[in-house]
């Protein structure tokens, strides 16, 4: 693996200094481990035809990463059929890591300086019609448990009328809701805050849910599960599938 200490310090920097989420940090770690595994395999292959003996468990040091190795890694990803978007994301993770190493004087060279990043493919956005959005809101209210029906309706109404991201939605806290002024204070990517107005239907749905929300929850997240726990992304995905 790449020097564990360097990666560990880099991930702490992302979360503590740049405000990245734990999920993003995990993604960066995964991408850095992949290039580390590739370089380790390259070293094993090269040592097979020489007098040098390299252990597979021997850690990969950052100074062993060269421009040629990075380019070989990119070619390997292409040959394995990875998309441009996946390749570009992994290169971005390595670039970010390397900028950190340069800033902290761990290295004094940049093996990615002359490496081109594949152009990302931007998908054409898909928009729902007004009647389709109405159908989603109506479906959200059709649940046998009244409390969950109010919650699902509020979830969908806020999502639809504010354009909030899924992660931002489930991370809303009671202190972020200003019903008096009909506003939401949203903690976005990189710790950047913004304020979103609540349309009439979203305001009414959220007001009803806040009033009905169990008062004895052990957390202050706005939306809860039936067992009064906070809603995690996997649970939100199941809620969405149950509504659709």
Secondary structure by P-SEA (a helix, b strand, c coil): ccaaaaaaaaaaaacccccccaaaaaaaaaaaaaaaaaaaaaaaaaaccccbbbbcccccccccccaaaaaaaaaaaaaacccaaaaaaaaaaaaaaaaaaaaaccccccccccccccbbbbccbbbbcaaaaaaaaaaaaccccaaaaaaaaaaaaaaaaccccaaaaaaccccccccccccccccccccbbbbbbbcaaaaaaaaaaaaaccccccccccccccccccccaaaaaaaaaaac
